[in-house]
Amino acid sequence: MYKTFGAALVIILAVVQSGCRTDSVGPSQGQLLPGTLTSLEKSIASSDNAFGLKLFAKINESQQNRNVFISPFSVSMAFGMLLNGANGPTLDSLEKALGDKGMTLTDINNAYKNSSAYLSALDGHVIFQNANSIWYRNGFQVLPEFLTVNTYYFDAKVAGLDFSLPSAVQTINGWVDTKTYGKIPTILDGPIPTDAMMYLINAIYFKGAWTHTFDTTKTKTSTFTCSDGSTAQCKLMGQSNTYAYFGDKTLQAIDLPYGDQSYTMTVILPAAGTSIDQFASTLTMDQWNTVIARLDSAKVDLFMPKFTMNYSRSLAKDLKALGMGIVFDPSRADLSHIRQMGGLFVSDVLHKTFVDVNEEGTEAAAVTVITVVATVVVEIPQMRIDRPFIFAIREHQSGTILFIGKVDSPAGS
Protein backbone atom coordinates (compact mmCIF):
# COMPACT_ATOMS: atom_id res chain seq x y z
CA MET A 1 0.00 0.00 0.00
CA TYR A 2 1.31 3.43 -0.86
CA LYS A 3 1.84 5.99 1.85
CA THR A 4 0.50 9.48 1.25
CA PHE A 5 3.28 12.04 1.08
CA GLY A 6 2.01 13.13 4.47
CA ALA A 7 2.61 16.75 5.48
CA ALA A 8 4.24 17.21 2.14
CA LEU A 9 2.74 16.65 -1.26
CA VAL A 10 -0.95 17.30 -1.82
CA ILE A 11 -1.30 17.95 -5.50
CA ILE A 12 1.00 17.42 -8.41
CA LEU A 13 -0.65 18.64 -11.56
CA ALA A 14 0.63 19.61 -14.98
CA VAL A 15 -1.35 22.76 -15.62
CA VAL A 16 -1.54 25.33 -18.37
CA GLN A 17 -0.91 28.84 -17.16
CA SER A 18 -3.30 31.35 -18.74
CA GLY A 19 -1.57 34.50 -19.78
CA CYS A 20 1.80 32.75 -20.12
CA ARG A 21 4.10 32.95 -23.09
CA THR A 22 2.42 32.68 -26.46
CA ASP A 23 5.57 32.25 -28.53
CA SER A 24 5.56 28.46 -28.39
CA VAL A 25 7.82 26.78 -30.90
CA GLY A 26 5.52 23.75 -31.03
CA PRO A 27 3.71 22.81 -34.23
CA SER A 28 0.37 24.53 -34.78
CA GLN A 29 -2.73 22.51 -35.58
CA GLY A 30 -4.87 24.28 -38.14
CA GLN A 31 -5.36 27.90 -37.16
CA LEU A 32 -5.35 27.14 -33.44
CA LEU A 33 -2.44 28.75 -31.61
CA PRO A 34 -1.66 29.03 -27.89
CA GLY A 35 -3.68 31.77 -26.23
CA THR A 36 -6.55 31.64 -28.73
CA LEU A 37 -9.14 29.71 -26.72
CA THR A 38 -12.48 31.52 -26.68
CA SER A 39 -14.07 32.74 -23.47
CA LEU A 40 -16.61 29.92 -23.72
CA GLU A 41 -13.86 27.33 -24.10
CA LYS A 42 -12.03 28.79 -21.10
CA SER A 43 -15.29 28.65 -19.16
CA ILE A 44 -15.75 24.97 -19.95
CA ALA A 45 -12.11 24.30 -19.01
CA SER A 46 -12.74 26.06 -15.70
CA SER A 47 -15.87 23.94 -15.16
CA ASP A 48 -13.87 20.79 -15.85
CA ASN A 49 -11.23 21.93 -13.35
CA ALA A 50 -13.89 22.48 -10.71
CA PHE A 51 -15.31 19.03 -11.44
CA GLY A 52 -11.79 17.55 -11.22
CA LEU A 53 -11.13 19.10 -7.81
CA LYS A 54 -14.49 17.84 -6.52
CA LEU A 55 -13.60 14.36 -7.79
CA PHE A 56 -10.14 14.60 -6.21
CA ALA A 57 -11.68 15.66 -2.88
CA LYS A 58 -14.30 12.89 -3.00
CA ILE A 59 -11.68 10.22 -3.72
CA ASN A 60 -9.51 11.42 -0.86
CA GLU A 61 -12.35 10.93 1.62
CA SER A 62 -11.84 7.17 1.29
CA GLN A 63 -8.11 7.14 0.54
CA GLN A 64 -6.67 7.92 3.95
CA ASN A 65 -2.88 7.42 4.23
CA ARG A 66 -2.66 6.54 0.54
CA ASN A 67 -1.30 8.14 -2.58
CA VAL A 68 -3.83 9.53 -5.05
CA PHE A 69 -3.13 10.61 -8.61
CA ILE A 70 -5.88 11.31 -11.13
CA SER A 71 -6.34 13.12 -14.44
CA PRO A 72 -9.45 15.34 -14.37
CA PHE A 73 -8.82 16.08 -18.05
CA SER A 74 -8.97 12.39 -19.01
CA VAL A 75 -12.16 11.74 -17.03
CA SER A 76 -13.86 14.83 -18.46
CA MET A 77 -12.79 13.93 -22.00
CA ALA A 78 -14.26 10.42 -21.72
CA PHE A 79 -17.54 11.82 -20.41
CA GLY A 80 -17.48 14.41 -23.17
CA MET A 81 -17.88 11.54 -25.62
CA LEU A 82 -20.62 9.94 -23.51
CA LEU A 83 -22.60 13.21 -23.45
CA ASN A 84 -23.31 12.68 -27.14
CA GLY A 85 -25.05 9.41 -26.34
CA ALA A 86 -27.13 10.66 -23.41
CA ASN A 87 -30.65 12.05 -23.50
CA GLY A 88 -33.22 13.65 -21.21
CA PRO A 89 -32.56 13.70 -17.44
CA THR A 90 -29.45 11.55 -17.96
CA LEU A 91 -27.86 14.21 -20.16
CA ASP A 92 -28.95 16.94 -17.74
CA SER A 93 -27.36 15.18 -14.76
CA LEU A 94 -24.08 14.59 -16.58
CA GLU A 95 -23.86 18.21 -17.75
CA LYS A 96 -24.66 19.47 -14.27
CA ALA A 97 -22.05 17.25 -12.62
CA LEU A 98 -19.42 18.31 -15.16
CA GLY A 99 -20.37 21.96 -14.70
CA ASP A 100 -21.51 22.36 -18.30
CA LYS A 101 -25.20 22.95 -17.60
CA GLY A 102 -26.70 25.65 -19.81
CA MET A 103 -24.20 25.15 -22.62
CA THR A 104 -25.16 23.56 -25.91
CA LEU A 105 -23.74 20.17 -26.80
CA THR A 106 -22.16 21.72 -29.87
CA ASP A 107 -20.37 24.29 -27.70
CA ILE A 108 -19.14 21.56 -25.38
CA ASN A 109 -17.94 19.38 -28.26
CA ASN A 110 -16.14 22.30 -29.88
CA ALA A 111 -14.48 23.19 -26.59
CA TYR A 112 -13.11 19.67 -26.18
CA LYS A 113 -11.94 19.58 -29.79
CA ASN A 114 -10.15 22.91 -29.59
CA SER A 115 -8.66 22.40 -26.13
CA SER A 116 -7.13 19.11 -27.23
CA ALA A 117 -5.48 20.79 -30.22
CA TYR A 118 -4.47 23.78 -28.10
CA LEU A 119 -2.75 21.66 -25.43
CA SER A 120 -0.93 19.52 -27.98
CA ALA A 121 0.46 22.53 -29.85
CA LEU A 122 1.26 24.71 -26.85
CA ASP A 123 4.91 23.92 -26.16
CA GLY A 124 7.37 22.36 -28.57
CA HIS A 125 9.52 21.19 -25.63
CA VAL A 126 6.66 19.32 -23.96
CA ILE A 127 4.90 16.25 -25.33
CA PHE A 128 1.18 16.19 -24.69
CA GLN A 129 -0.94 13.69 -26.57
CA ASN A 130 -4.65 13.06 -26.19
CA ALA A 131 -6.31 10.02 -27.78
CA ASN A 132 -9.89 8.73 -27.76
CA SER A 133 -11.47 5.50 -28.93
CA ILE A 134 -14.83 3.75 -29.06
CA TRP A 135 -14.98 -0.03 -29.20
CA TYR A 136 -18.31 -1.80 -29.64
CA ARG A 137 -19.48 -5.39 -29.82
CA ASN A 138 -19.98 -6.73 -33.35
CA GLY A 139 -23.71 -6.83 -34.06
CA PHE A 140 -24.48 -4.01 -31.60
CA GLN A 141 -26.58 -1.45 -33.47
CA VAL A 142 -24.87 1.88 -32.79
CA LEU A 143 -26.51 5.02 -34.14
CA PRO A 144 -24.22 6.36 -36.90
CA GLU A 145 -24.58 9.94 -35.66
CA PHE A 146 -23.09 9.03 -32.27
CA LEU A 147 -19.99 7.63 -33.94
CA THR A 148 -19.75 10.46 -36.47
CA VAL A 149 -19.94 13.20 -33.83
CA ASN A 150 -17.29 11.59 -31.64
CA THR A 151 -15.05 10.91 -34.60
CA TYR A 152 -15.19 14.55 -35.65
CA TYR A 153 -14.99 16.35 -32.31
CA PHE A 154 -12.91 13.86 -30.34
CA ASP A 155 -10.93 12.32 -33.20
CA ALA A 156 -12.04 8.98 -31.77
CA LYS A 157 -10.90 5.72 -33.29
CA VAL A 158 -14.04 3.62 -33.82
CA ALA A 159 -13.98 -0.14 -34.22
CA GLY A 160 -16.33 -3.08 -33.88
CA LEU A 161 -14.84 -6.22 -32.32
CA ASP A 162 -15.96 -9.74 -31.53
CA PHE A 163 -16.04 -9.27 -27.75
CA SER A 164 -16.27 -13.04 -27.26
CA LEU A 165 -12.72 -13.53 -28.51
CA PRO A 166 -9.62 -13.02 -26.33
CA SER A 167 -8.17 -10.97 -29.17
CA ALA A 168 -10.69 -8.19 -28.43
CA VAL A 169 -9.13 -7.56 -25.01
CA GLN A 170 -5.68 -7.74 -26.56
CA THR A 171 -6.63 -5.21 -29.24
CA ILE A 172 -8.07 -2.70 -26.76
CA ASN A 173 -5.17 -3.10 -24.34
CA GLY A 174 -2.75 -2.78 -27.24
CA TRP A 175 -4.27 0.58 -28.18
CA VAL A 176 -3.99 1.81 -24.59
CA ASP A 177 -0.40 0.57 -24.33
CA THR A 178 0.57 2.39 -27.53
CA LYS A 179 -1.15 5.67 -26.64
CA THR A 180 0.47 5.79 -23.19
CA TYR A 181 3.89 4.77 -24.50
CA GLY A 182 3.85 1.61 -22.44
CA LYS A 183 3.21 3.37 -19.13
CA ILE A 184 -0.27 1.86 -18.79
CA PRO A 185 -0.07 -1.46 -20.66
CA THR A 186 -3.57 -2.74 -19.83
CA ILE A 187 -7.01 -1.38 -18.96
CA LEU A 188 -9.15 -4.51 -19.35
CA ASP A 189 -8.58 -7.75 -17.46
CA GLY A 190 -9.85 -11.14 -18.51
CA PRO A 191 -12.81 -11.91 -20.78
CA ILE A 192 -15.28 -9.16 -21.66
CA PRO A 193 -18.64 -9.61 -19.86
CA THR A 194 -21.50 -10.76 -22.09
CA ASP A 195 -23.57 -7.65 -21.29
CA ALA A 196 -20.79 -5.21 -22.21
CA MET A 197 -21.69 -3.49 -25.47
CA MET A 198 -19.23 -0.60 -25.70
CA TYR A 199 -16.11 0.94 -24.22
CA LEU A 200 -15.43 4.68 -24.42
CA ILE A 201 -11.74 5.28 -23.71
CA ASN A 202 -9.56 8.34 -23.29
CA ALA A 203 -5.78 8.07 -23.00
CA ILE A 204 -3.40 10.95 -22.41
CA TYR A 205 0.37 11.12 -22.26
CA PHE A 206 2.58 13.92 -20.93
CA LYS A 207 6.35 14.27 -20.95
CA GLY A 208 8.08 17.49 -20.01
CA ALA A 209 11.63 18.44 -19.08
CA TRP A 210 12.02 20.95 -16.27
CA THR A 211 12.89 24.46 -17.39
CA HIS A 212 15.39 24.31 -14.52
CA THR A 213 16.63 20.72 -14.24
CA PHE A 214 17.92 19.36 -10.97
CA ASP A 215 21.60 18.50 -10.62
CA THR A 216 21.76 14.76 -9.96
CA THR A 217 24.82 15.22 -7.76
CA LYS A 218 22.69 17.23 -5.35
CA THR A 219 20.11 14.46 -4.93
CA LYS A 220 20.54 12.98 -1.46
CA THR A 221 18.93 10.20 0.52
CA SER A 222 16.68 11.74 3.14
CA THR A 223 13.88 10.90 5.55
CA PHE A 224 10.27 11.46 4.54
CA THR A 225 7.59 11.64 7.25
CA CYS A 226 4.35 10.01 6.14
CA SER A 227 0.87 11.11 7.21
CA ASP A 228 0.56 8.33 9.80
CA GLY A 229 3.77 9.43 11.50
CA SER A 230 5.95 6.68 10.08
CA THR A 231 9.08 7.53 8.14
CA ALA A 232 10.52 6.33 4.83
CA GLN A 233 13.73 6.92 2.96
CA CYS A 234 13.52 8.90 -0.26
CA LYS A 235 15.77 10.53 -2.83
CA LEU A 236 15.47 14.26 -2.23
CA MET A 237 16.35 16.50 -5.18
CA GLY A 238 17.58 20.00 -4.48
CA GLN A 239 18.24 23.31 -6.22
CA SER A 240 18.11 27.04 -5.66
CA ASN A 241 16.27 29.03 -8.31
CA THR A 242 13.62 31.64 -9.02
CA TYR A 243 10.08 30.26 -9.11
CA ALA A 244 6.50 31.41 -8.83
CA TYR A 245 6.04 30.90 -5.08
CA PHE A 246 3.67 31.65 -2.21
CA GLY A 247 3.96 30.91 1.49
CA ASP A 248 2.11 31.80 4.67
CA LYS A 249 1.46 30.13 8.02
CA THR A 250 -1.02 27.67 6.49
CA LEU A 251 0.85 26.40 3.42
CA GLN A 252 3.57 26.82 0.83
CA ALA A 253 2.97 26.58 -2.92
CA ILE A 254 5.32 26.58 -5.89
CA ASP A 255 5.11 26.35 -9.67
CA LEU A 256 7.82 24.29 -11.36
CA PRO A 257 7.86 25.11 -15.08
CA TYR A 258 8.46 22.75 -17.98
CA GLY A 259 9.94 23.63 -21.35
CA ASP A 260 8.85 27.09 -22.48
CA GLN A 261 6.94 27.53 -19.18
CA SER A 262 3.44 27.08 -20.59
CA TYR A 263 3.09 23.92 -18.51
CA THR A 264 3.99 23.77 -14.83
CA MET A 265 3.81 21.40 -11.89
CA THR A 266 2.02 23.06 -8.99
CA VAL A 267 3.02 21.70 -5.58
CA ILE A 268 1.14 22.59 -2.41
CA LEU A 269 2.73 21.86 0.98
CA PRO A 270 0.39 22.35 3.98
CA ALA A 271 1.94 23.58 7.20
CA ALA A 272 3.47 21.00 9.53
CA GLY A 273 0.79 19.41 11.68
CA THR A 274 -1.93 19.85 9.07
CA SER A 275 -3.78 16.66 8.10
CA ILE A 276 -3.01 16.01 4.47
CA ASP A 277 -6.15 13.88 4.11
CA GLN A 278 -8.36 16.59 5.57
CA PHE A 279 -6.74 19.22 3.37
CA ALA A 280 -7.09 17.15 0.19
CA SER A 281 -10.68 16.09 0.86
CA THR A 282 -11.85 19.69 1.38
CA LEU A 283 -9.89 21.44 -1.37
CA THR A 284 -12.21 23.64 -3.44
CA MET A 285 -11.87 25.56 -6.69
CA ASP A 286 -11.96 28.84 -4.77
CA GLN A 287 -9.09 27.73 -2.54
CA TRP A 288 -7.14 26.54 -5.56
CA ASN A 289 -7.66 29.83 -7.40
CA THR A 290 -6.66 31.81 -4.32
CA VAL A 291 -3.37 29.96 -4.03
CA ILE A 292 -2.62 30.30 -7.76
CA ALA A 293 -3.39 34.04 -7.66
CA ARG A 294 -0.89 34.55 -4.83
CA LEU A 295 2.06 32.95 -6.59
CA ASP A 296 4.79 35.47 -7.20
CA SER A 297 8.40 35.41 -8.37
CA ALA A 298 10.85 34.54 -5.58
CA LYS A 299 14.22 32.89 -5.04
CA VAL A 300 13.59 29.49 -3.42
CA ASP A 301 15.80 26.77 -2.02
CA LEU A 302 13.78 23.80 -3.18
CA PHE A 303 13.99 20.19 -2.01
CA MET A 304 11.52 17.65 -3.36
CA PRO A 305 11.44 13.86 -3.63
CA LYS A 306 11.88 11.77 -6.72
CA PHE A 307 9.00 9.32 -7.03
CA THR A 308 7.13 7.00 -9.33
CA MET A 309 3.48 6.14 -8.85
CA ASN A 310 0.92 3.82 -10.43
CA TYR A 311 -2.69 4.43 -9.42
CA SER A 312 -5.91 2.62 -10.30
CA ARG A 313 -9.46 3.11 -9.12
CA SER A 314 -13.06 2.48 -10.08
CA LEU A 315 -14.68 5.91 -10.07
CA ALA A 316 -18.30 4.71 -10.11
CA LYS A 317 -18.97 5.34 -6.42
CA ASP A 318 -17.26 8.73 -6.49
CA LEU A 319 -19.11 9.87 -9.62
CA LYS A 320 -22.46 8.78 -8.22
CA ALA A 321 -21.77 10.92 -5.16
CA LEU A 322 -21.06 13.88 -7.46
CA GLY A 323 -24.48 13.66 -9.11
CA MET A 324 -24.02 11.15 -11.93
CA GLY A 325 -26.16 8.44 -10.35
CA ILE A 326 -28.74 8.28 -13.14
CA VAL A 327 -26.34 7.06 -15.82
CA PHE A 328 -25.34 4.13 -13.56
CA ASP A 329 -28.99 3.16 -12.89
CA PRO A 330 -30.30 0.44 -15.26
CA SER A 331 -33.90 1.55 -14.73
CA ARG A 332 -33.32 5.29 -15.31
CA ALA A 333 -30.33 5.72 -17.61
CA ASP A 334 -31.20 7.09 -21.05
CA LEU A 335 -28.43 6.49 -23.56
CA SER A 336 -30.81 6.35 -26.49
CA HIS A 337 -28.49 8.50 -28.60
CA ILE A 338 -26.09 5.55 -28.67
CA ARG A 339 -28.75 2.98 -29.51
CA GLN A 340 -32.24 4.10 -30.47
CA MET A 341 -34.00 1.39 -28.47
CA GLY A 342 -32.07 2.39 -25.35
CA GLY A 343 -31.69 -0.26 -22.70
CA LEU A 344 -28.14 0.86 -21.88
CA PHE A 345 -26.38 2.16 -18.78
CA VAL A 346 -22.85 2.69 -17.49
CA SER A 347 -21.67 -0.15 -15.28
CA ASP A 348 -18.26 1.24 -14.33
CA VAL A 349 -15.66 3.92 -14.97
CA LEU A 350 -12.12 2.67 -14.48
CA HIS A 351 -9.27 5.15 -14.15
CA LYS A 352 -5.56 4.34 -14.29
CA THR A 353 -2.64 6.73 -14.01
CA PHE A 354 1.16 6.74 -13.97
CA VAL A 355 3.67 9.42 -13.01
CA ASP A 356 7.45 9.52 -12.76
CA VAL A 357 9.16 12.61 -11.32
CA ASN A 358 12.94 12.88 -11.47
CA GLU A 359 15.79 15.34 -11.96
CA GLU A 360 15.11 15.77 -15.66
CA GLY A 361 11.36 16.29 -15.57
CA THR A 362 8.07 14.43 -15.45
CA GLU A 363 6.44 11.66 -17.44
CA ALA A 364 2.77 10.95 -16.83
CA ALA A 365 -0.10 9.03 -18.42
CA ALA A 366 -3.77 8.40 -17.72
CA VAL A 367 -6.54 6.21 -19.09
CA THR A 368 -10.27 6.43 -18.42
CA VAL A 369 -12.62 3.74 -19.68
CA ILE A 370 -16.42 4.00 -19.50
CA THR A 371 -18.15 0.64 -19.80
CA VAL A 372 -21.60 0.74 -21.42
CA VAL A 373 -23.70 -2.38 -20.86
CA ALA A 374 -27.14 -3.56 -21.91
CA THR A 375 -29.95 -3.98 -19.39
CA VAL A 376 -31.28 -6.82 -21.50
CA VAL A 377 -28.72 -8.61 -23.57
CA VAL A 378 -30.01 -9.14 -27.09
CA GLU A 379 -28.77 -12.50 -28.23
CA ILE A 380 -26.78 -12.23 -31.42
CA PRO A 381 -27.80 -15.17 -33.61
CA GLN A 382 -25.09 -17.47 -34.80
CA MET A 383 -25.42 -19.31 -38.09
CA ARG A 384 -22.87 -22.07 -38.36
CA ILE A 385 -23.13 -23.65 -41.79
CA ASP A 386 -21.53 -26.99 -41.04
CA ARG A 387 -24.21 -29.33 -42.39
CA PRO A 388 -26.09 -29.68 -45.72
CA PHE A 389 -27.71 -26.49 -46.97
CA ILE A 390 -29.52 -24.91 -49.92
CA PHE A 391 -28.27 -21.79 -51.65
CA ALA A 392 -29.47 -19.63 -54.50
CA ILE A 393 -28.12 -16.86 -56.67
CA ARG A 394 -30.87 -14.35 -57.46
CA GLU A 395 -31.57 -10.90 -58.83
CA HIS A 396 -33.27 -8.62 -56.30
CA GLN A 397 -35.38 -6.26 -58.40
CA SER A 398 -37.25 -8.92 -60.36
CA GLY A 399 -36.76 -11.74 -57.87
CA THR A 400 -35.41 -13.96 -60.61
CA ILE A 401 -33.61 -17.02 -59.30
CA LEU A 402 -30.60 -17.52 -61.52
CA PHE A 403 -29.19 -20.54 -59.73
CA ILE A 404 -30.28 -22.76 -56.89
CA GLY A 405 -28.49 -25.67 -55.37
CA LYS A 406 -27.96 -27.96 -52.42
CA VAL A 407 -24.65 -28.68 -50.78
CA ASP A 408 -24.54 -32.09 -49.19
CA SER A 409 -20.77 -32.09 -48.93
CA PRO A 410 -18.46 -29.11 -49.49
CA ALA A 411 -15.81 -31.52 -50.77
CA GLY A 412 -17.51 -31.61 -54.19
CA SER A 413 -19.75 -33.95 -56.18
N, C-alpha and C positions, 0 to 999 in steps of 0.2 A: 504494500500500500504506500502510495506517495505521501510524504509529509507536505503540508502547506508551508510556503516560505514565510512562516510565522510572522512576527513583527517586521516583515521586510517587504515582500513583493506582493502587491495586490493585483495589479493589472499590468499586463505587457501586451500592448496593442500596436500594430503598425497602422498609423493613421495618416490621413492626408491633411496637411495644414492649409486651410483656406487663406488666401492672401499671400501665399509663399511665392517663391520664384516662378515665373512663367516662361523662362527661357530654357525649358527642358530640351535636351539633345536627343530625346527618344523619338522613335518614328511616329508620325501622326497617322491617324486612322480616319480617312475621309477628310472632312473639314473640321473635325473635332480636335481642339487643341486644349492643353491645360488652362484652366481658368475660364472656360467658356460654358460651364454648366449654367442652365437657366435657373431662375429663382425657384421655379416649381421643382426642378430636379434637386436643388439643394434642400428644399423643404422635405422632399421624400427621403433624401439621404439622412436628414436630421431625424425624421420619424423612425427610420430603420435603426439609427443609433440609439434612440430612446427605447425602442423595442429590445435591442441587443443588451442594453444595460439592465432592463427589467428581467430578461431571461438569465443574464449573468447573476443577478441578485437572487432570483428564484432558485437557481441551481445550487448556489452557495448555502442556502438554508439547510440543505440535506447533505452537504459535502464538507462537514466539519473536519478539520485537521487533514484535509486532502488538497492536492493540487487541482486546479480547474483551468482549462484553456479551451475557449470556444471561438468560433468565427461568426459573429452576428451577420456579416455580409453573406456568408455561404447559406446560412439558414434563411435569411430574407430572400435571397436569390431563388432558392428552391421553392419557397412559397409563392414567389412572384409567378413562377410557371403554373403552380396549382391554382392561383386566382383565376386563370383563364378557363379552368374547368369547373369552377364553382358557380352556384346560382342561388338566388333568393337569400334567406337568412344565413345560409352557410357562407356565401360571399361577403355579406355584411359583417359577420363575426370575424372573418379572417382580416378584412380591411381594417376593422376597428382595432384588433389586436396588434396589427402591424403599424398602426398609426396613419393609415392611408385613407381613412373614412372621408368621404366628400370629394375625393379625386376620381376622375374617370379612369376606367381600366386602360384606355389608350394612353393617358398621361402617365400612369404607373408603368406600363410596358415601355414607353419611350424613355422614361427615367432610368430604368434598369439597363436598357440597351445603350444609352449614352454614357451612363456612369461606368459601365464595363469597359467601353472603348477609352474613356477618359483616364481611368486608372491604369490601363495597360500602356498608354502612350505617354504617361506623365513624366517619367524619369528614365532616361536611357541607361542609367547605371543601376537601376533596380529592375528585377524581373517580377512582373505580376501577371499571372495568367488565370483567366476565369473560363471554365468550361461547363457546359450543361448537356444533359442527355435524357432521353425518354426511351425506356425499354418496355415493350408490351408483349403480352402473350399472343402467339400466333392464333388467329381465329377470333380474337377479341375485337369487337367492332368499335373502333375509336372514331369519333367525329373528325373528319378531315380538317375542319377549321381549327380545332384545338391544336393539332400538330402543326398546321401552317403558321398560326400565330406565334407559337413557341419557337418554331424554326427561325422566323424572321426576327423577333425581338430578342430572343435569348440565344440565338445561334445554336440551338439544341440539335444534337445528333439524335435522330429518330430511327429506331430499328425494332422490328418484330422478331421474336425468338421463340423457339420451342422450349418453354419453361420446364418441360418434363425431362429434358436432357441435361446431364451434368455440364455440358459445354456452354449452356446459357449462363450459369454462374461464373464459369471461367471467362467468358466473353465480357461480362459486366465488370468483374474484378480486374480484368486486363485493361479495360478502359480507365478505370480509377487509378490503377497502378501507373499507367502511362501519363495521365494528366497531373499526377502528384509527384512525378519523377521518382517513383519508387518509395516515397516516404509513407504512403498509406497503400500497401499492396492489395488489401482486400476490404470489401464493405459488406459482402454477403457471405454467410457461412452455411454450408450444407445445401441440401435440396431446397428448391423454391416451393413454398406451400401451394397447395392446389387452388386456394382461393385468391392468391396473388395475381392480379391482372396487369399491374403496371408499376414501374419504378421511375420516379422523377429524381434525378441526381444532379447536384452541383458539386464541382471540385475546383478548388482554387490553390494556387501555388505562389509563394512569395520568396524571393531571395534578394537580400540587399546587403551591401558592404557598408560598414560604418563610414560616415564622413571623416570621423576621427577614430582610426583603428587603435586597438589596445596593443601595447607592446607585450609580447608573450613572455619576455624576461621579467616583467613586473607582476605576472600572475603568480600568486602564492597560495599555498594550502592554508586554510583558515577555518575557524569554527562558526557554524551557522546555528542559531537558536531557533528551533521550530516552535510552532504555536502551542504545542502541549508542554513546552518547557524542556524537552529533550534537545540534545545537540547532535550535529552531524558535521562531518568534514566536507569542505567544498573547495573548489578552485576559485579564488577571488581575484578578478581582474582589476587593474587600477590604472588611472591616468588623471592628469590635471589639465583641464581645458575649459573653454568658454561654452556654456550651454544655456538654453532657455530653462530657467530654474525658478522655483518658488519654495519657500519654507516658512512655517510658523510653528507655534507650540503644538499644533494638532497633527501636522504631517509635513513631509517634504515631497516635492514632485520635480521631475526632470524630463526633458525631451532629448532623446539621443537620435540625431539625424542620420539618415542613410543617403548615399549618393549625392544628388544635387539638392538635398534637404527638403524635397517635397514630401517624402515619407519620413516618419519618425517613430521611435519606440517611446511611449510615455510610461514612465515608472512612477508609481505612487507609494511612498513609504510612510505608513501611519506612525505616530509617535510611540516610543517604547511604552509598553503597558497597555496599548490599545489592542482589543481583540480583532484579529484580522478577519475572522469569520463574521463577526458582527458588522465590521466596516464594509466588507464585500457584499453582505446580504442586504444592506440598506443603502447602497450607493445609488444615487438618482442622477438623472440627466442634468438637473440644476446644479448639483454638487460637482459633477464632472465639468460642466461649463465654467463654473466659478474657478476651479483649479486651473483649467486651461487659460482662462483670461488673465490669471495672475502670473503666469510664467513670464520671466523677464531675463535678459541677458546677464550672466554672472559667471565669474571664474569659480569652478567647482573642483574639489579633489574627490573624484568618484571612485568607489569600489563596489563592484557588483559581481555576482557569481556567474560562472559558466554553468549552463545546464541544458539538458535535453529532456523532453517530455512527450509522451504519447498519452492521449486522452480519448476515452470513448464513453458515450452515454446515450441511452434512449431518452429523447426529449418529450415523449408523449405526455407524461405526467406534468412536466413543467409547462408545456404549451397549453394543456387543458386549464391549468391554474391561471394562465394569462388571458383566458377568454376564447380559446379555440376549441372548446369542448364539442361543439356541434359537428365538426368535420370528423371527429373520432367516434361519433355515435351512429351505429348502423341504422337506427330507426329515424334519424333526423337529417343525416348528411345528404346534401344535394349536390352531387357532382355530375349533373345531367349535361353539362357542357363538355364532358369527356365522352360519355356514352349517353345517347338520347334517352334510353330506357331507364337510366339511373341505376339504382341498386348498388352504389359504390360508396365506400368510406375509407378513411385513412386509418390503417391499423397501427402504424408506428412511424416515428421519425428518428432515424439513427444518425448520430453525429460523431465523426472521428476527426481528431486533429493531431498534428505533430509540430514541434518547434525545437530548434537547436540554436542556442545563443553562445557565441564564442568570441574570441578576440577579433576576428575578421568581420563578423556581422551576424546576420540572422537568416535562417532558412525555416520556412513554415509552410504547412499545407493543411487543408481541411476538406472534408467531404460530408455532405448532407444527403441522405436518401429518404424520400417520402414513399412509403409503401401504400399503394391503392389496392384494395381488395374488394371482392364482390360479396354482397350480403347473401345472395343465392348464386351458387356456382352453376353456370349454364354448361352442361356437358357438351364438349366438342365431339361430334361424331367421328368415329374412326372407320374408314372403309379399307379393309385389308383384302386385296384381291389375290387370294392365294388358293382359290378353288375355281372350278369351271364357271365361265361367265359368257354373257352375250354382249356384243358391241356392234355399233352401227356408225356409219359415216353419213351425215345428212346435211342438207342445205336448209338454213333456218327460215328464210323468207317464205318459201313455198312449202316447206316441210318435206321435201322430196328425200327419200331414203336412197342414197346412192349405193351403199354397201351395208350388209348386215352379216354378222357371223357369230359363231360360237367357238370359244376356246376351251377345249377339254384338257389340253396339255400344251403349255407354252413351248415345249420342246419341238413342236412341229407336227406335221401330219403323220 
